[in-house]
Amino acid sequence: MRRRSLSFISSLARPVCPILLGGLMCAFVVAPVNADDLAAPKLKLEITLPAVYNDNFALSRTDTVDGLNATPAGQLTLGGNFSKNLAYIAFVAIERDRYDKANASFASDDVQSSFGLTYDMNNWTFSASYTAKWLYAPTFETFNARYDNYVFTATAPDLVLGSAGKIVGLIGYRERYSTDTISSHHSPYFRVTWKKDLEGLAAGWTAKVDFVGRYLEYDQGRPVTAKDRVGVQTYSLSRDLATNLNLELSSIYTHRDSNILERRYDDWTIGATLGLTVNIF
């Protein structure tokens, strides 16, 4: 029943996703708004410098290779409001994925561009976005594939726990079309995040625990449809080192299960990330 359901959703999503997102954009842009609700656009540059230990570069069930992994990235983001409740965000980004092992098949480069809308209603936030991602072999020498991602989410109001912090819940759906066909998939998912600003000797630090559960169905260009279940647990501590400089220490565990044995794997990454934000206007 699930197989038929997701296939039916997929057959609708291919033409509907771009039409729906485009229609929302046009409707909101031309809708009359109160000038007092409009916020001036803000442009910022974000640079992230992660350095982590990765115990499974190849995301393999049996042939694991571990070592150091760095993924420096830069992102230029423009955001603002169409109205009091409706916001937009657009960005372009570039990322380089490098490892300390000689095997070049682990390394990659990518470029992304995205546009999204968020709408706040009764403390709920609804979003729709389109992101294009171009993947290359290092150093942007060979084009491998382009992903077209359509993502829709609904975020529930914060569950405030007083001195114990707060919990945020989100459900979403991603439809991906890929030029290599086999990476195309349909993916409902959920996210639950606990967050707390620490006190006492740890004042200035923020603790966060994040769990993402995702189902992915790959039914394009494959002899057997891959049905994967992925769980990602993230444990992190972060603090501002300066006005525009942030440090995050994190440990991430990913478990992937699948109806295809070779697609199953476990992966741990542990490390630190420096984030620099430059507000241009």
Secondary structure, DSSP 8 states (H G I E B T S, - for coil): -HHHHHHHHHHHHHHHHHHHHHHHHHHHHHS---GGG----EEEEEEEEEEEEES-TT--SS----EEEE--EEEEEEEEESSSSEEEEEEEEEEEEEESSS-GGG-EEEEEEEEEEEEEETTEEEEEEEEEEEEEETTTTEEEEEEEEEEEEEE---EE-GGG-EEEEEEEEEEEEETTSTT-EEEEEEEEEEEEE--GGGTT-EEEEEEEEEEEEE-SS-SS-EEEEEEEEEEEEEEEEETTEEEEEEEEEEEEEESSGGG-EEEEEEEEEEEEEEE--
